[in-house]
Amino acid sequence: MQSQRDELIEIITKFAESGWDLIDAPAKTWLRTKDNSEESKTAAIELISAIEKADQECGSCGCEFDLLYKKALAMKNLIAPTGGI
């Protein structure tokens, strides 16, 4: 069975491969720094903000990412290194 963190990493990897500047750059940064709590603090804040904005701008357009934004936001406590922001 897949852990929530593994599922989140898969979702964020899809964001990183999206080609949409709003979400792919913060996703790539978070993936690169996710295992370093000091470096990932800023990356986590930026990624959560980008996901929230992407969800507002595109969260109901019908694309494959619509549900992924919502899933990632539901797990945002796993994005932040300290368990939440």
C-alpha positions as CSV (number, residue, x, y, z in Angstrom):
1,M,0.0,0.0,0.0
2,Q,1.3,3.4,-1.0
3,S,2.0,5.9,1.8
4,Q,0.4,9.4,1.7
5,R,3.9,10.9,1.3
6,D,4.7,8.7,-1.7
7,E,1.3,9.6,-3.2
8,L,2.1,13.3,-2.6
9,I,5.5,13.0,-4.2
10,E,3.9,11.4,-7.3
11,I,1.4,14.3,-7.6
12,I,4.1,16.9,-7.2
13,T,6.3,15.1,-9.8
14,K,3.3,15.4,-12.2
15,F,3.2,19.2,-11.4
16,A,6.9,19.4,-12.1
17,E,6.4,17.8,-15.5
18,S,3.4,20.0,-16.4
19,G,5.2,22.7,-18.3
20,W,3.1,25.4,-16.6
21,D,5.6,27.9,-15.0
22,L,3.2,28.6,-12.1
23,I,3.4,25.1,-10.7
24,D,6.3,23.3,-12.3
25,A,9.2,25.5,-11.0
26,P,8.0,25.4,-7.3
27,A,7.3,21.7,-7.7
28,K,10.9,21.0,-9.0
29,T,12.4,23.1,-6.2
30,W,10.4,21.2,-3.5
31,L,11.3,17.8,-5.0
32,R,15.0,18.8,-5.0
33,T,14.9,20.0,-1.4
34,K,12.2,17.9,0.3
35,D,14.7,15.9,2.3
36,N,16.5,18.9,3.7
37,S,14.3,20.6,6.3
38,E,16.1,23.9,6.3
39,E,16.1,24.3,2.5
40,S,12.6,22.9,2.1
41,K,10.9,25.5,4.3
42,T,10.9,28.2,1.7
43,A,10.2,25.7,-1.1
44,A,7.2,24.3,0.9
45,I,5.7,27.8,1.3
46,E,6.2,28.6,-2.3
47,L,4.8,25.3,-3.5
48,I,1.6,25.5,-1.3
49,S,1.0,29.0,-2.6
50,A,1.5,27.9,-6.2
51,I,-0.9,24.9,-5.8
52,E,-3.5,27.2,-4.2
53,K,-3.2,29.7,-7.1
54,A,-3.2,26.9,-9.7
55,D,-6.4,25.5,-8.1
56,Q,-8.0,28.9,-8.2
57,E,-7.1,29.5,-11.9
58,C,-7.4,26.0,-13.3
59,G,-9.0,23.8,-10.6
60,S,-12.2,23.2,-12.5
61,C,-11.2,23.3,-16.1
62,G,-11.5,19.6,-16.6
63,C,-7.9,18.8,-17.0
64,E,-6.1,15.9,-15.2
65,F,-4.6,18.3,-12.7
66,D,-8.0,19.5,-11.2
67,L,-8.2,16.6,-8.7
68,L,-4.5,16.6,-8.1
69,Y,-4.5,20.2,-6.8
70,K,-7.2,19.3,-4.3
71,K,-5.4,16.1,-3.2
72,A,-2.1,17.9,-2.8
73,L,-3.8,20.7,-0.8
74,A,-5.5,18.1,1.4
75,M,-2.0,16.7,2.2
76,K,-0.2,20.1,2.6
77,N,0.8,19.2,6.1
78,L,3.1,16.7,4.4
79,I,4.6,19.3,2.1
80,A,5.8,21.5,5.0
81,P,8.8,20.0,6.8
82,T,7.5,20.8,10.3
83,G,4.2,19.2,9.7
84,G,2.3,22.3,8.7
85,I,2.5,26.0,8.0
